[in-house]
Amino acid sequence: MAFYLVQFLTGLASAASLFLVASGLSIIFGVTRIVNFAHGAFYMLGAYVAFTLTERFAAPLGFWGGIVAASLIVAVLGVLVEMVLLRRIYHSPELFQLLATFGLTLMVEDLVVLIWGPSDLLGRRAPGFKGAVDFFGQNIPTYDLFLIVLSPVVLGILWLLFQRTRWGVLVRAATQDRDMVAALGVNQKWLFTSVFALGVFLAALGGALQIPRDAVHHALDLRIIVDVFVVVVIGGLGSIIGAFVAAVLVSELNAFGILIFPKISIILVFLVMAAVLIVRPWGLFGKPEAPARRTPGLTVHPWRPLTSNERLAAIAALVAAAALPLIGGNYALTVGSEIAIFAIFAASLHFLMSVGGLASFGHAACFGLGAYGVAFLAKLAGLPMIACLLLGPLLGLLGAAVFGFFAVQLSGVYFAMLTLAFAQIVWSIAFQWVTLTGGDNGILGVWPEKWAGIPSHFYWLSLGVAAVAVTALRIIVFSPFGYALRAVRDSLLRSEAVGIDGKRIQWTAFVIAGTVAGIAGALFAYLKGSVFPDSLGISLSVDALVMVLLGGVETVSGAVVGAIVYKALNIWLVSQTDLSKLVLGAVIVLIVVAFPKGIVGMWETIRHRRRQQESPLLASRIEAAE
């Protein structure tokens, strides 16, 4: 019992830091509706700056002065980010916000390595809390007891701030209805800035308080942000009390899960998150979300099938790509194969987002399931390559059918969070079920057969499958099913009024997209010769989102262009500089702010403007001739 008591108290200590970060994210989202993926980066910066201040400026500031000063410094940086970047995208869809803040996260990762180096940093012990207290023969650090007491104190301060001050009343009002607050004459701009500053301060404080307990390293941001998203979604977006309860729940699940359910300990929190979203989509203490902003994919210019000239141009581009083996070496062919595979992957997500209006944050789950399906069939069943490529993606189809059934019941950010939860569940299973998946050692030796082992042959195979997949998706877009899906995307109520079963249509689209992603994963397994849990990870899902944005969300085939440009740029940057994340993150932020329509979207906008300019000129010539 003493051991379990100490384990419980350790979980409460971990909950303190998690609550600080999650409450900051919850406040920011509740008011600004920004899905701030960079919140983990501010947590990490708080830890790094606090380490520097407590080590190099310990004499003038002291340990606790350094902790508070670090939190304030990072809060000022957060204000600058909000004023320079986030103000430009407040009214953008959640996808654009996610990608902009993800790009910021990539930049911060390389910056901390550049400033503080790649090695882990060990902070000093907190003065006055260096000992331990004996609990029935078990020792618990006094610093953990301090964190346990601090957490409810911060909760009380925040409650008083939001319930007993005019600023708090405005924040709560903005959480419920931002438009009404603006109509009352409140300066939303500075209200959002103050809220963002408070949220970043709490995140930085959470990171700074962790330096006596944990090493500071450049992967802290991604490690914490997943747990924070889980806490915020379970507790309810915008609810401080919900963040506190969910932080305790998640921390205790992590503390006891490793003891009671060691084989599924990582999955527990995501199972709870998925269950809460299915039963109560707005969280335990949250409230139903206001009507969502315009869904990505609603285009001003109506979509149309390709003209005869455009089809000939597409065929010519495909023939030119097929000629790569005549001029390129084995490395170029391998890169070309990878680009073709990711064009399939991006096209599947693009179909789900642009045509279906469903922005998935966990699309890599279907990609990875397709890869594992091939690995199981090849290694365990010993089936030939063609049979594996045909049957392997069925695992992605099955996953999409199960996940999609629950996910399409939700919309907006809740849909995105549920897809993220499902992806993390699949990743956790692959990571912990070592006897079947090999865990982080992966499944090795998934090599193509002799006829496809030649780089040029595998390249042609990947290119051919990509051409068929993209063509099939385009055909679906302009089929009766595609028109019904777009009707559901534009207005669920109106589509159901004319007899369209919206949820069934969306579920079918989810299954189609998941199957195509599984095909890409199956080819990827043979390209790499192995399968690892990384193929199911968050970073791969975000890569697909970036490809879609880069090509153009409001286009039909922009994902193909986006995949080609993004993968080529990514591979080139890795080979040219050690700061590839910094450059890539800057490119992502630039695209979101300056070119939100993407490459193909900008090109179509230019063409549309030219047509508008030519139309009056043509009309005047006809009139003059008459």
MIDO-394581 format. One record per residue (C-alpha): residue number from 1; residue in three letters; x, y, z. Coordinates in steps of 0.2 Angstrom, whole numbers. Example, Ala and Ser with C-alpha at 12.3 -4.5 7.8 and 13.67 -1.06 7.14 Angstrom:
BEGIN
<1 'ALA' <62 -22 39>>
<2 'SER' <68 -5 36>>
// end
This chain:
BEGIN
<1 'MET' <0 0 0>>
<2 'ALA' <14 12 4>>
<3 'PHE' <21 9 -14>>
<4 'TYR' <5 12 -22>>
<5 'LEU' <3 28 -11>>
<6 'VAL' <19 35 -17>>
<7 'GLN' <15 30 -35>>
<8 'PHE' <-1 40 -33>>
<9 'LEU' <8 55 -26>>
<10 'THR' <21 54 -40>>
<11 'GLY' <6 55 -52>>
<12 'LEU' <-1 70 -44>>
<13 'ALA' <16 79 -45>>
<14 'SER' <17 75 -64>>
<15 'ALA' <-1 82 -65>>
<16 'ALA' <4 99 -59>>
<17 'SER' <16 103 -73>>
<18 'LEU' <3 95 -86>>
<19 'PHE' <-11 105 -78>>
<20 'LEU' <-1 121 -80>>
<21 'VAL' <2 118 -99>>
<22 'ALA' <-15 111 -102>>
<23 'SER' <-24 126 -94>>
<24 'GLY' <-14 138 -105>>
<25 'LEU' <-19 129 -121>>
<26 'SER' <-37 127 -115>>
<27 'ILE' <-38 146 -111>>
<28 'ILE' <-30 150 -128>>
<29 'PHE' <-41 139 -138>>
<30 'GLY' <-57 144 -128>>
<31 'VAL' <-55 162 -133>>
<32 'THR' <-45 163 -149>>
<33 'ARG' <-50 146 -157>>
<34 'ILE' <-32 143 -161>>
<35 'VAL' <-26 125 -162>>
<36 'ASN' <-9 129 -155>>
<37 'PHE' <3 115 -159>>
<38 'ALA' <17 127 -154>>
<39 'HIS' <11 126 -136>>
<40 'GLY' <24 112 -133>>
<41 'ALA' <38 123 -140>>
<42 'PHE' <34 137 -127>>
<43 'TYR' <35 123 -113>>
<44 'MET' <52 118 -120>>
<45 'LEU' <58 136 -121>>
<46 'GLY' <52 139 -103>>
<47 'ALA' <63 124 -98>>
<48 'TYR' <78 130 -108>>
<49 'VAL' <78 148 -102>>
<50 'ALA' <75 143 -84>>
<51 'PHE' <90 132 -85>>
<52 'THR' <101 146 -92>>
<53 'LEU' <94 159 -79>>
<54 'THR' <96 147 -64>>
<55 'GLU' <114 142 -69>>
<56 'ARG' <122 158 -76>>
<57 'PHE' <112 171 -67>>
<58 'ALA' <108 162 -50>>
<59 'ALA' <117 175 -40>>
<60 'PRO' <106 190 -45>>
<61 'LEU' <90 181 -48>>
<62 'GLY' <90 166 -37>>
<63 'PHE' <82 149 -42>>
<64 'TRP' <64 155 -40>>
<65 'GLY' <67 172 -48>>
<66 'GLY' <75 163 -63>>
<67 'ILE' <59 152 -64>>
<68 'VAL' <47 167 -64>>
<69 'ALA' <59 177 -76>>
<70 'ALA' <60 163 -88>>
<71 'SER' <41 161 -89>>
<72 'LEU' <39 180 -92>>
<73 'ILE' <53 180 -105>>
<74 'VAL' <44 166 -115>>
<75 'ALA' <27 175 -112>>
<76 'VAL' <34 190 -121>>
<77 'LEU' <40 179 -135>>
<78 'GLY' <23 172 -136>>
<79 'VAL' <15 190 -137>>
<80 'LEU' <27 193 -152>>
<81 'VAL' <22 177 -161>>
<82 'GLU' <3 181 -158>>
<83 'MET' <5 199 -165>>
<84 'VAL' <16 195 -180>>
<85 'LEU' <9 178 -185>>
<86 'LEU' <-7 172 -177>>
<87 'ARG' <-17 188 -179>>
<88 'ARG' <-16 185 -198>>
<89 'ILE' <-24 168 -196>>
<90 'TYR' <-37 170 -183>>
<91 'HIS' <-51 168 -195>>
<92 'SER' <-43 154 -205>>
<93 'PRO' <-48 135 -204>>
<94 'GLU' <-41 125 -190>>
<95 'LEU' <-30 116 -203>>
<96 'PHE' <-20 132 -207>>
<97 'GLN' <-18 136 -189>>
<98 'LEU' <-11 119 -185>>
<99 'LEU' <1 120 -199>>
<100 'ALA' <7 137 -195>>
<101 'THR' <10 133 -177>>
<102 'PHE' <18 116 -182>>
<103 'GLY' <30 126 -193>>
<104 'LEU' <34 137 -178>>
<105 'THR' <38 121 -168>>
<106 'LEU' <50 115 -181>>
<107 'MET' <59 131 -181>>
<108 'VAL' <60 131 -162>>
<109 'GLU' <67 114 -162>>
<110 'ASP' <82 119 -173>>
<111 'LEU' <84 135 -164>>
<112 'VAL' <86 127 -146>>
<113 'VAL' <99 115 -154>>
<114 'LEU' <108 129 -161>>
<115 'ILE' <108 139 -145>>
<116 'TRP' <110 126 -131>>
<117 'GLY' <117 111 -141>>
<118 'PRO' <110 94 -144>>
<119 'SER' <115 86 -127>>
<120 'ASP' <103 84 -112>>
<121 'LEU' <104 97 -99>>
<122 'LEU' <102 93 -80>>
<123 'GLY' <95 107 -70>>
<124 'ARG' <100 110 -52>>
<125 'ARG' <89 105 -37>>
<126 'ALA' <76 117 -30>>
<127 'PRO' <83 126 -14>>
<128 'GLY' <73 121 1>>
<129 'PHE' <66 105 -8>>
<130 'LYS' <82 94 -10>>
<131 'GLY' <77 81 3>>
<132 'ALA' <63 67 4>>
<133 'VAL' <49 63 15>>
<134 'ASP' <47 45 22>>
<135 'PHE' <30 37 19>>
<136 'PHE' <29 21 28>>
<137 'GLY' <46 16 22>>
<138 'GLN' <45 24 4>>
<139 'ASN' <53 40 0>>
<140 'ILE' <45 54 -10>>
<141 'PRO' <54 70 -14>>
<142 'THR' <49 86 -6>>
<143 'TYR' <49 95 -22>>
<144 'ASP' <35 83 -28>>
<145 'LEU' <25 88 -13>>
<146 'PHE' <28 106 -17>>
<147 'LEU' <21 103 -35>>
<148 'ILE' <6 94 -28>>
<149 'VAL' <2 109 -17>>
<150 'LEU' <5 121 -31>>
<151 'SER' <-7 114 -43>>
<152 'PRO' <-23 118 -34>>
<153 'VAL' <-16 135 -29>>
<154 'VAL' <-14 139 -47>>
<155 'LEU' <-31 133 -50>>
<156 'GLY' <-38 144 -37>>
<157 'ILE' <-29 159 -43>>
<158 'LEU' <-36 156 -61>>
<159 'TRP' <-53 153 -55>>
<160 'LEU' <-53 170 -45>>
<161 'LEU' <-45 178 -61>>
<162 'PHE' <-59 172 -72>>
<163 'GLN' <-74 174 -60>>
<164 'ARG' <-70 190 -50>>
<165 'THR' <-62 202 -63>>
<166 'ARG' <-69 211 -77>>
<167 'TRP' <-55 204 -89>>
<168 'GLY' <-61 187 -83>>
<169 'VAL' <-79 190 -87>>
<170 'LEU' <-74 196 -105>>
<171 'VAL' <-63 180 -107>>
<172 'ARG' <-78 169 -102>>
<173 'ALA' <-89 179 -113>>
<174 'ALA' <-77 177 -128>>
<175 'THR' <-76 159 -125>>
<176 'GLN' <-95 157 -127>>
<177 'ASP' <-98 170 -141>>
<178 'ARG' <-84 180 -149>>
<179 'ASP' <-95 189 -161>>
<180 'MET' <-106 196 -147>>
<181 'VAL' <-91 202 -137>>
<182 'ALA' <-85 211 -152>>
<183 'ALA' <-102 219 -155>>
<184 'LEU' <-102 226 -137>>
<185 'GLY' <-86 236 -142>>
<186 'VAL' <-73 226 -134>>
<187 'ASN' <-56 227 -142>>
<188 'GLN' <-54 208 -147>>
<189 'LYS' <-36 211 -153>>
<190 'TRP' <-29 215 -136>>
<191 'LEU' <-40 203 -127>>
<192 'PHE' <-33 189 -138>>
<193 'THR' <-16 195 -135>>
<194 'SER' <-18 195 -116>>
<195 'VAL' <-26 178 -116>>
<196 'PHE' <-12 171 -127>>
<197 'ALA' <1 179 -115>>
<198 'LEU' <-6 171 -100>>
<199 'GLY' <-7 154 -109>>
<200 'VAL' <11 155 -114>>
<201 'PHE' <16 160 -97>>
<202 'LEU' <8 145 -89>>
<203 'ALA' <16 133 -102>>
<204 'ALA' <33 141 -99>>
<205 'LEU' <30 140 -80>>
<206 'GLY' <26 122 -82>>
<207 'GLY' <42 118 -92>>
<208 'ALA' <53 129 -80>>
<209 'LEU' <46 119 -65>>
<210 'GLN' <51 103 -72>>
<211 'ILE' <70 106 -73>>
<212 'PRO' <73 99 -55>>
<213 'ARG' <64 83 -60>>
<214 'ASP' <68 80 -78>>
<215 'ALA' <82 83 -91>>
<216 'VAL' <80 97 -103>>
<217 'HIS' <81 91 -121>>
<218 'HIS' <75 97 -139>>
<219 'ALA' <61 83 -140>>
<220 'LEU' <51 90 -125>>
<221 'ASP' <39 99 -136>>
<222 'LEU' <32 84 -145>>
<223 'ARG' <32 73 -130>>
<224 'ILE' <22 85 -120>>
<225 'ILE' <10 92 -133>>
<226 'VAL' <1 75 -136>>
<227 'ASP' <-3 73 -118>>
<228 'VAL' <-8 91 -117>>
<229 'PHE' <-20 89 -132>>
<230 'VAL' <-27 73 -123>>
<231 'VAL' <-30 83 -107>>
<232 'VAL' <-38 98 -115>>
<233 'VAL' <-50 87 -125>>
<234 'ILE' <-55 76 -111>>
<235 'GLY' <-57 90 -99>>
<236 'GLY' <-66 101 -112>>
<237 'LEU' <-60 115 -122>>
<238 'GLY' <-60 131 -113>>
<239 'SER' <-63 124 -96>>
<240 'ILE' <-49 126 -82>>
<241 'ILE' <-58 114 -70>>
<242 'GLY' <-59 102 -84>>
<243 'ALA' <-40 104 -87>>
<244 'PHE' <-36 101 -69>>
<245 'VAL' <-47 85 -67>>
<246 'ALA' <-41 78 -84>>
<247 'ALA' <-23 81 -80>>
<248 'VAL' <-25 71 -64>>
<249 'LEU' <-34 58 -73>>
<250 'VAL' <-21 56 -87>>
<251 'SER' <-6 57 -75>>
<252 'GLU' <-13 44 -64>>
<253 'LEU' <-17 33 -79>>
<254 'ASN' <2 35 -84>>
<255 'ALA' <8 31 -66>>
<256 'PHE' <-2 15 -63>>
<257 'GLY' <-4 9 -81>>
<258 'ILE' <14 4 -82>>
<259 'LEU' <11 -7 -66>>
<260 'ILE' <-7 -14 -69>>
<261 'PHE' <-7 -14 -88>>
<262 'PRO' <11 -14 -94>>
<263 'LYS' <7 -20 -112>>
<264 'ILE' <-6 -7 -115>>
<265 'SER' <0 7 -104>>
<266 'ILE' <3 20 -118>>
<267 'ILE' <-14 16 -125>>
<268 'LEU' <-25 19 -109>>
<269 'VAL' <-25 38 -110>>
<270 'PHE' <-30 38 -129>>
<271 'LEU' <-44 25 -126>>
<272 'VAL' <-51 36 -112>>
<273 'MET' <-49 51 -124>>
<274 'ALA' <-58 42 -138>>
<275 'ALA' <-72 36 -126>>
<276 'VAL' <-75 53 -120>>
<277 'LEU' <-76 61 -137>>
<278 'ILE' <-88 47 -143>>
<279 'VAL' <-100 49 -128>>
<280 'ARG' <-97 68 -124>>
<281 'PRO' <-89 76 -139>>
<282 'TRP' <-86 93 -130>>
<283 'GLY' <-77 85 -115>>
<284 'LEU' <-81 82 -97>>
<285 'PHE' <-83 100 -92>>
<286 'GLY' <-84 108 -109>>
<287 'LYS' <-99 115 -118>>
<288 'PRO' <-105 112 -136>>
<289 'GLU' <-94 121 -149>>
<290 'ALA' <-101 136 -158>>
<291 'PRO' <-104 134 -177>>
<292 'ALA' <-87 130 -186>>
<293 'ARG' <-79 142 -198>>
<294 'ARG' <-79 139 -216>>
<295 'THR' <-73 122 -220>>
<296 'PRO' <-57 120 -231>>
<297 'GLY' <-62 114 -248>>
<298 'LEU' <-76 127 -251>>
<299 'THR' <-70 135 -267>>
<300 'VAL' <-76 151 -275>>
<301 'HIS' <-73 145 -292>>
<302 'PRO' <-83 129 -296>>
<303 'TRP' <-73 113 -299>>
<304 'ARG' <-74 106 -317>>
<305 'PRO' <-66 90 -325>>
<306 'LEU' <-50 93 -335>>
<307 'THR' <-52 99 -353>>
<308 'SER' <-45 89 -367>>
<309 'ASN' <-29 100 -368>>
<310 'GLU' <-27 98 -349>>
<311 'ARG' <-28 79 -350>>
<312 'LEU' <-15 79 -364>>
<313 'ALA' <-4 90 -353>>
<314 'ALA' <-6 78 -338>>
<315 'ILE' <-2 63 -349>>
<316 'ALA' <13 72 -356>>
<317 'ALA' <19 75 -338>>
<318 'LEU' <16 57 -334>>
<319 'VAL' <26 51 -349>>
<320 'ALA' <40 63 -344>>
<321 'ALA' <41 56 -327>>
<322 'ALA' <41 38 -333>>
<323 'ALA' <57 43 -343>>
<324 'LEU' <67 46 -327>>
<325 'PRO' <76 30 -327>>
<326 'LEU' <83 35 -344>>
<327 'ILE' <93 49 -336>>
<328 'GLY' <93 46 -317>>
<329 'GLY' <103 35 -306>>
<330 'ASN' <97 23 -293>>
<331 'TYR' <96 36 -279>>
<332 'ALA' <86 48 -291>>
<333 'LEU' <74 33 -294>>
<334 'THR' <72 29 -275>>
<335 'VAL' <68 47 -272>>
<336 'GLY' <56 47 -287>>
<337 'SER' <47 31 -280>>
<338 'GLU' <46 39 -263>>
<339 'ILE' <38 55 -270>>
<340 'ALA' <26 44 -280>>
<341 'ILE' <20 35 -265>>
<342 'PHE' <18 51 -255>>
<343 'ALA' <8 58 -269>>
<344 'ILE' <-4 44 -266>>
<345 'PHE' <-4 47 -248>>
<346 'ALA' <-7 66 -250>>
<347 'ALA' <-21 63 -263>>
<348 'SER' <-30 52 -251>>
<349 'LEU' <-30 65 -237>>
<350 'HIS' <-34 79 -249>>
<351 'PHE' <-49 69 -255>>
<352 'LEU' <-55 68 -237>>
<353 'MET' <-52 86 -233>>
<354 'SER' <-57 96 -249>>
<355 'VAL' <-71 85 -255>>
<356 'GLY' <-77 78 -239>>
<357 'GLY' <-73 94 -228>>
<358 'LEU' <-65 82 -215>>
<359 'ALA' <-48 88 -209>>
<360 'SER' <-40 72 -201>>
<361 'PHE' <-25 74 -190>>
<362 'GLY' <-22 55 -189>>
<363 'HIS' <-22 50 -207>>
<364 'ALA' <-5 41 -205>>
<365 'ALA' <-14 27 -196>>
<366 'CYS' <-21 20 -212>>
<367 'PHE' <-5 23 -221>>
<368 'GLY' <4 13 -207>>
<369 'LEU' <-9 -1 -206>>
<370 'GLY' <-7 -4 -225>>
<371 'ALA' <12 -5 -222>>
<372 'TYR' <10 -17 -207>>
<373 'GLY' <-3 -27 -217>>
<374 'VAL' <10 -30 -231>>
<375 'ALA' <23 -35 -218>>
<376 'PHE' <12 -47 -209>>
<377 'LEU' <7 -56 -226>>
<378 'ALA' <25 -56 -232>>
<379 'LYS' <34 -62 -216>>
<380 'LEU' <21 -72 -207>>
<381 'ALA' <10 -79 -221>>
<382 'GLY' <24 -79 -235>>
<383 'LEU' <13 -73 -248>>
<384 'PRO' <20 -66 -265>>
<385 'MET' <22 -48 -268>>
<386 'ILE' <7 -45 -279>>
<387 'ALA' <-4 -54 -266>>
<388 'CYS' <3 -43 -252>>
<389 'LEU' <0 -27 -262>>
<390 'LEU' <-18 -32 -266>>
<391 'LEU' <-22 -38 -248>>
<392 'GLY' <-11 -28 -237>>
<393 'PRO' <-21 -11 -239>>
<394 'LEU' <-36 -21 -233>>
<395 'LEU' <-30 -18 -216>>
<396 'GLY' <-30 1 -219>>
<397 'LEU' <-48 -1 -226>>
<398 'LEU' <-53 -11 -210>>
<399 'GLY' <-45 3 -199>>
<400 'ALA' <-54 17 -208>>
<401 'ALA' <-70 8 -208>>
<402 'VAL' <-69 6 -189>>
<403 'PHE' <-62 23 -185>>
<404 'GLY' <-73 32 -197>>
<405 'PHE' <-89 25 -190>>
<406 'PHE' <-85 34 -174>>
<407 'ALA' <-76 49 -181>>
<408 'VAL' <-89 55 -193>>
<409 'GLN' <-102 57 -179>>
<410 'LEU' <-91 73 -174>>
<411 'SER' <-86 88 -184>>
<412 'GLY' <-73 102 -183>>
<413 'VAL' <-59 101 -171>>
<414 'TYR' <-67 87 -161>>
<415 'PHE' <-67 76 -177>>
<416 'ALA' <-48 80 -179>>
<417 'MET' <-44 76 -161>>
<418 'LEU' <-53 59 -162>>
<419 'THR' <-44 54 -178>>
<420 'LEU' <-28 59 -168>>
<421 'ALA' <-33 48 -154>>
<422 'PHE' <-36 33 -165>>
<423 'ALA' <-19 36 -174>>
<424 'GLN' <-11 36 -157>>
<425 'ILE' <-20 20 -151>>
<426 'VAL' <-14 11 -167>>
<427 'TRP' <4 18 -164>>
<428 'SER' <4 13 -146>>
<429 'ILE' <-1 -5 -151>>
<430 'ALA' <12 -6 -164>>
<431 'PHE' <25 1 -151>>
<432 'GLN' <20 -11 -137>>
<433 'TRP' <15 -27 -145>>
<434 'VAL' <33 -33 -148>>
<435 'THR' <29 -51 -151>>
<436 'LEU' <19 -47 -166>>
<437 'THR' <25 -30 -173>>
<438 'GLY' <43 -30 -166>>
<439 'GLY' <40 -14 -156>>
<440 'ASP' <52 0 -160>>
<441 'ASN' <64 -13 -168>>
<442 'GLY' <51 -15 -182>>
<443 'ILE' <48 -29 -195>>
<444 'LEU' <63 -31 -206>>
<445 'GLY' <66 -40 -222>>
<446 'VAL' <51 -34 -232>>
<447 'TRP' <60 -34 -248>>
<448 'PRO' <51 -34 -266>>
<449 'GLU' <53 -49 -277>>
<450 'LYS' <67 -50 -290>>
<451 'TRP' <56 -43 -304>>
<452 'ALA' <53 -27 -293>>
<453 'GLY' <69 -26 -285>>
<454 'ILE' <77 -16 -299>>
<455 'PRO' <75 2 -295>>
<456 'SER' <68 7 -312>>
<457 'HIS' <55 -7 -311>>
<458 'PHE' <50 -2 -293>>
<459 'TYR' <49 16 -299>>
<460 'TRP' <38 12 -313>>
<461 'LEU' <27 2 -302>>
<462 'SER' <25 16 -289>>
<463 'LEU' <22 29 -303>>
<464 'GLY' <9 18 -311>>
<465 'VAL' <-1 15 -295>>
<466 'ALA' <0 33 -291>>
<467 'ALA' <-7 38 -308>>
<468 'VAL' <-21 25 -306>>
<469 'ALA' <-25 31 -288>>
<470 'VAL' <-26 49 -292>>
<471 'THR' <-36 46 -308>>
<472 'ALA' <-48 35 -298>>
<473 'LEU' <-50 49 -285>>
<474 'ARG' <-53 62 -298>>
<475 'ILE' <-67 51 -306>>
<476 'ILE' <-75 49 -289>>
<477 'VAL' <-75 68 -286>>
<478 'PHE' <-85 71 -302>>
<479 'SER' <-96 56 -299>>
<480 'PRO' <-114 57 -292>>
<481 'PHE' <-106 51 -275>>
<482 'GLY' <-93 65 -276>>
<483 'TYR' <-107 78 -279>>
<484 'ALA' <-117 71 -264>>
<485 'LEU' <-101 72 -253>>
<486 'ARG' <-98 90 -258>>
<487 'ALA' <-117 94 -254>>
<488 'VAL' <-114 86 -236>>
<489 'ARG' <-98 96 -234>>
<490 'ASP' <-107 113 -239>>
<491 'SER' <-122 110 -229>>
<492 'LEU' <-127 94 -219>>
<493 'LEU' <-145 100 -215>>
<494 'ARG' <-149 105 -233>>
<495 'SER' <-141 89 -240>>
<496 'GLU' <-151 78 -228>>
<497 'ALA' <-167 88 -232>>
<498 'VAL' <-166 82 -250>>
<499 'GLY' <-163 64 -245>>
<500 'ILE' <-144 62 -244>>
<501 'ASP' <-138 52 -229>>
<502 'GLY' <-124 63 -224>>
<503 'LYS' <-115 52 -211>>
<504 'ARG' <-116 37 -222>>
<505 'ILE' <-108 47 -236>>
<506 'GLN' <-95 54 -225>>
<507 'TRP' <-91 37 -218>>
<508 'THR' <-89 30 -236>>
<509 'ALA' <-77 44 -240>>
<510 'PHE' <-67 40 -225>>
<511 'VAL' <-66 22 -230>>
<512 'ILE' <-60 27 -248>>
<513 'ALA' <-47 39 -242>>
<514 'GLY' <-41 26 -229>>
<515 'THR' <-40 12 -242>>
<516 'VAL' <-30 23 -254>>
<517 'ALA' <-18 28 -240>>
<518 'GLY' <-16 10 -236>>
<519 'ILE' <-10 7 -254>>
<520 'ALA' <3 20 -252>>
<521 'GLY' <9 12 -235>>
<522 'ALA' <10 -5 -244>>
<523 'LEU' <21 2 -257>>
<524 'PHE' <31 11 -244>>
<525 'ALA' <35 -5 -234>>
<526 'TYR' <43 -13 -250>>
<527 'LEU' <52 3 -254>>
<528 'LYS' <60 4 -237>>
<529 'GLY' <61 -15 -234>>
<530 'SER' <55 -13 -216>>
<531 'VAL' <41 -6 -206>>
<532 'PHE' <42 4 -190>>
<533 'PRO' <29 12 -178>>
<534 'ASP' <35 29 -185>>
<535 'SER' <24 25 -201>>
<536 'LEU' <9 28 -189>>
<537 'GLY' <16 43 -180>>
<538 'ILE' <9 61 -179>>
<539 'SER' <24 68 -189>>
<540 'LEU' <19 58 -204>>
<541 'SER' <1 64 -203>>
<542 'VAL' <7 82 -202>>
<543 'ASP' <18 79 -217>>
<544 'ALA' <3 74 -227>>
<545 'LEU' <-7 90 -221>>
<546 'VAL' <8 101 -226>>
<547 'MET' <8 93 -243>>
<548 'VAL' <-11 96 -245>>
<549 'LEU' <-9 114 -240>>
<550 'LEU' <6 117 -251>>
<551 'GLY' <-3 111 -266>>
<552 'GLY' <-19 119 -262>>
<553 'VAL' <-34 114 -251>>
<554 'GLU' <-47 121 -263>>
<555 'THR' <-41 112 -278>>
<556 'VAL' <-44 95 -285>>
<557 'SER' <-27 89 -289>>
<558 'GLY' <-16 101 -279>>
<559 'ALA' <-10 87 -267>>
<560 'VAL' <0 79 -281>>
<561 'VAL' <10 95 -284>>
<562 'GLY' <11 98 -265>>
<563 'ALA' <19 80 -262>>
<564 'ILE' <31 82 -276>>
<565 'VAL' <37 99 -270>>
<566 'TYR' <37 95 -251>>
<567 'LYS' <46 79 -252>>
<568 'ALA' <59 85 -265>>
<569 'LEU' <62 101 -254>>
<570 'ASN' <63 90 -238>>
<571 'ILE' <75 78 -245>>
<572 'TRP' <86 92 -252>>
<573 'LEU' <86 102 -236>>
<574 'VAL' <92 87 -226>>
<575 'SER' <106 84 -238>>
<576 'GLN' <111 102 -238>>
<577 'THR' <110 109 -220>>
<578 'ASP' <109 103 -202>>
<579 'LEU' <95 116 -199>>
<580 'SER' <83 108 -211>>
<581 'LYS' <68 110 -198>>
<582 'LEU' <72 128 -197>>
<583 'VAL' <71 131 -215>>
<584 'LEU' <56 120 -218>>
<585 'GLY' <46 127 -203>>
<586 'ALA' <49 145 -210>>
<587 'VAL' <43 139 -227>>
<588 'ILE' <27 131 -220>>
<589 'VAL' <23 148 -210>>
<590 'LEU' <26 158 -226>>
<591 'ILE' <14 147 -236>>
<592 'VAL' <1 148 -223>>
<593 'VAL' <2 167 -221>>
<594 'ALA' <7 173 -239>>
<595 'PHE' <0 159 -250>>
<596 'PRO' <-14 150 -241>>
<597 'LYS' <-22 144 -258>>
<598 'GLY' <-6 134 -262>>
<599 'ILE' <4 132 -278>>
<600 'VAL' <-11 125 -289>>
<601 'GLY' <-23 137 -280>>
<602 'MET' <-13 152 -284>>
<603 'TRP' <-11 147 -302>>
<604 'GLU' <-29 144 -304>>
<605 'THR' <-33 161 -296>>
<606 'ILE' <-21 169 -309>>
<607 'ARG' <-29 160 -323>>
<608 'HIS' <-46 165 -317>>
<609 'ARG' <-41 184 -316>>
<610 'ARG' <-34 183 -334>>
<611 'ARG' <-51 176 -340>>
<612 'GLN' <-60 190 -332>>
<613 'GLN' <-49 203 -340>>
<614 'GLU' <-51 195 -357>>
<615 'SER' <-70 193 -356>>
<616 'PRO' <-74 212 -356>>
<617 'LEU' <-61 215 -370>>
<618 'LEU' <-68 201 -381>>
<619 'ALA' <-86 208 -378>>
<620 'SER' <-81 225 -383>>
<621 'ARG' <-73 218 -399>>
<622 'ILE' <-89 209 -403>>
<623 'GLU' <-99 224 -400>>
<624 'ALA' <-88 235 -411>>
<625 'ALA' <-89 222 -425>>
<626 'GLU' <-108 222 -424>>
// end
